[in-house]
Amino acid sequence: MSHAVHYVEDGYFMPELARSAGSAALPSQAPGPGGLSVELKAVSKAFGHRVVLDRLDIAIPAGAFVAVVGRSGGGKSTLLRLVAGLEKPSGGEVLVGGKAASLAQGGARLMFQEARLLPWQRVIGNVGIARGPGWKKAAQATLDEVGLGDRAGEWPSVLSGGQKQRVALARALVSRPEILLLDEPFGALDAMTRVEMHQLLARIWREHGFTAMLITHDVSEAVALADRVIVLRDGAVALDVAVDLPRPPREKDDPAAARLAARILAYV
Ligand SMILES: Nc1ncnc2c1ncn2[C@@H]1O[C@H](COP(=O)(O)OP(=O)(O)OP(=O)(O)O)[C@@H](O)[C@H]1O
């Protein structure tokens, strides 16, 4: 498997590093890479005296879709930053594809609650921010995939919140990441738009084949999208449950999904 090298810091590509590493935007019609496994072995993280994560053991197989839920301040974003290589553990090991997670190794892309688009770049420029050879074609194809092919030449400021998140998703996907790390990506959207984004993300995950880690406060959203839900509580895993229901998305009006969400909520 070829490991594309990507560099991310707070959602932005650092194109000069990507170029020097020989990375280019890949045509988005290429088959998905299948994802990388993620393994946390006795991982602890402390900020000063505050222990945020306490000897976590989590193994995520390549290509899985895992949601992490938990109360505010419970260490969910910290966990994601460790997997992205943006933070180092205070103890234990974070392995991505069997190697220590690091920014330099790359392969993971992040998506946040805010789209974080560059206002001076048009939509297509925001997606193809790495500017490798053929970037425009790849960016346009990825915009087509997220249903915004006809908005490529517009400025981000004229887009709705949901459309901006579609652009952010396209920006994350254009380089065919092996891991997609989603930190409350739909938290600011209205209920209808959230459901549309669930459908889009579920389809794209199936078609691309990356490993997905979704952080969310919303247990129903976790059940709608993930094939496994982990509850983080007091820095430890309080529950780790498989979502053994028909393929996502599974929305709240599905009684089995609602029952499972209620069960999970008891552990949050
Ligand atoms: N760089 C940092 N320096 C000091 N403390 C930090 C740092 N990053 C996170 N923390 C602390 O770690 C704890 C967990 O934060 P984190 O953002 O991981 O939680 P979270 O579960 O994602 O919360 P939320 O759901 O509110 O986003 C918090 O108490 C936070 O203040």
The ligand as a Tripos MOL2 file, in Angstrom:
@<TRIPOS>MOLECULE
LIG
   31    33     1     0     0
SMALL
NO_CHARGES

@<TRIPOS>ATOM
      1 N1         -2.9580   22.0610   25.2590 N.pl3     1 LIG1
      2 C1         -3.5660   21.9250   26.4420 C.ar      1 LIG1
      3 N2         -3.0430   22.4420   27.5660 N.ar      1 LIG1
      4 C2         -3.6410   22.2760   28.7640 C.ar      1 LIG1
      5 N3         -4.7820   21.6030   28.9510 N.ar      1 LIG1
      6 C3         -5.3590   21.0690   27.8570 C.ar      1 LIG1
      7 C4         -4.7930   21.1880   26.5580 C.ar      1 LIG1
      8 N4         -5.5900   20.5440   25.6650 N.ar      1 LIG1
      9 C5         -6.6200   20.0590   26.3940 C.ar      1 LIG1
     10 N5         -6.4770   20.3590   27.7020 N.ar      1 LIG1
     11 C6         -7.3850   19.9670   28.7870 C.3       1 LIG1
     12 O1         -7.6590   18.5910   28.6490 O.3       1 LIG1
     13 C7         -8.9990   18.3180   28.9940 C.3       1 LIG1
     14 C8         -9.6650   17.5580   27.8530 C.3       1 LIG1
     15 O2         -9.8080   18.4390   26.7280 O.3       1 LIG1
     16 P1        -10.4030   17.9250   25.3370 P.3       1 LIG1
     17 O3        -10.4950   19.1120   24.4580 O.co2     1 LIG1
     18 O4         -9.6220   16.7740   24.8810 O.co2     1 LIG1
     19 O5        -11.8480   17.4300   25.8120 O.3       1 LIG1
     20 P2        -13.1260   17.0940   24.9240 P.3       1 LIG1
     21 O6        -13.6940   15.8380   25.4810 O.co2     1 LIG1
     22 O7        -12.7760   17.1010   23.4830 O.co2     1 LIG1
     23 O8        -14.0530   18.3280   25.2730 O.3       1 LIG1
     24 P3        -15.2130   19.0310   24.3840 P.3       1 LIG1
     25 O9        -16.2520   17.9680   24.1830 O.co2     1 LIG1
     26 O10       -15.6930   20.1400   25.2720 O.co2     1 LIG1
     27 O11       -14.5670   19.4940   23.1150 O.co2     1 LIG1
     28 C9         -9.6460   19.6480   29.3330 C.3       1 LIG1
     29 O12        -9.6760   19.8030   30.7190 O.3       1 LIG1
     30 C10        -8.7300   20.6640   28.6840 C.3       1 LIG1
     31 O13        -8.7270   21.8650   29.3890 O.3       1 LIG1
@<TRIPOS>BOND
     1     1     2 1
     2     2     3 ar
     3     2     7 ar
     4     3     4 ar
     5     4     5 ar
     6     5     6 ar
     7     6     7 ar
     8     6    10 ar
     9     7     8 ar
    10     8     9 ar
    11     9    10 ar
    12    10    11 1
    13    11    12 1
    14    11    30 1
    15    12    13 1
    16    13    14 1
    17    13    28 1
    18    14    15 1
    19    15    16 1
    20    16    17 2
    21    16    18 1
    22    16    19 1
    23    19    20 1
    24    20    21 2
    25    20    22 1
    26    20    23 1
    27    23    24 1
    28    24    25 2
    29    24    26 1
    30    24    27 1
    31    28    29 1
    32    28    30 1
    33    30    31 1
@<TRIPOS>SUBSTRUCTURE
     1 LIG1         1 GROUP 0 **** ****
